[in-house]
Amino acid sequence: DTAGASTGTPRRSTTVKISDLTGDRGLLKVLHDLPTHLQLRKFKRKGKIDIHGQEGDYAKILVDSYLEILRAMCPHLHTNDIMSKLGNLASKKELRVFIQNMRNSARND
């Protein structure tokens, strides 16, 4: 019986690394794709974003958009596991510096 024997297929990593967050499928994807996911034109009035009276709809779209990006970043993990692993990485200096650089870049644009 070969139960438990390796099949030669590499197992997917269940870790989330800082490089996952700083790569093209991580925070950069959020920066570039989130506005498209949010479909903000639904909430525009007189050329400005106005969610008054539609907060629930906006929140649902926002959460769904983040979940979609999370699932794309780590399709092999359950959403709760991804959130837990992200929470553990949030205190890492390398990630904090990356996020601060993103903020500074957004302010300068």
N, C-alpha and C positions, 0 to 999 in steps of 0.2 A: 504494500500500500504506500502510495507516495503523497498522502494527505499532508498538506502543509509545505510540500517541496516547492522550490522556486520554479516558476514556469519560464523564466528567462525574460519576462516582460518587466521592464523597470517600473517600480512603484512611484507614483506621483508624490512629490513632497507635500507634506501637510503643514509646512511652515510658511509663514508670510514674512518676507525679508524686507528690509528698508529699500532694497533695490526694486522690489515689487511696487512699492509706493512711489518711488521717485522715477520710475520708468514710464514708458508710453501708455501702459494700461492702468496706471495708478492716478496720482494727483494731477498729472499733466492731462490725462483724459478728462478728469473732472473739470479742469480749467477750460479745456477746449470744447467739450461735448455737452456739459450741463446746460448752458443757455439754450441749446437746440432741444434737449430733452424736455426742458421746462415749458416750451411752447408759450413764452411770455406774451405773445401777441394776443392771446385769449384774455389777458388781463390789462391790456392797454386801453386807456381812455385819454383822449386829448393829447396823445403822444407820450404819455407817462404811464408807468406801471402803477396800477391801482387794484389792490386785492380786497379793498373794503367790501365786506359782505360775501366774499368768496374765499375767506381764509381756509376753510376746510378743503375746498377743491385745490387750492394752491399747495397746501401742506401734503395732500395725497400725491400730487404730481411730483413734488420735491422728494418725498420719501421713496416713491417708486423709481425715480431717476437715480438716486443714490444706490438703491438696491440693485438696479440693473448694472450699474458700473461696478459694484462690488462683486457681483456674480461673474462678470466678464473678467475681472482681475484674478479671481481665484475660483474657477468653476468647480473644482474638486472639493471645496469646503462648504459646509452649511453656513448660512448668513450669520448665525449667532457665533459660530467659531471664528469667522473672519473678524467680526466686531471685537471679540475678546482678544484676538491676536493683535489687532490694530491698537487697542487700548494699551497693550504691553509695549508696543513700539513707540507710542506717543511721547514717552519721556526720554527717548534717545536723542542725544545732541545732534547727530547727523540729520535726523528728520526735522528737528526744530529749526535748524539752520536752513534747510531746504525750503520749509514753509515760510520762514521769514524772508528769504530771497524772493519767493513767489509774491508775497505781499508787497515788498518793495517794488518789484517790477510792475505790479498792477497799479500801484500809486503813481508811478512815473509815466504810465501810458496815458 
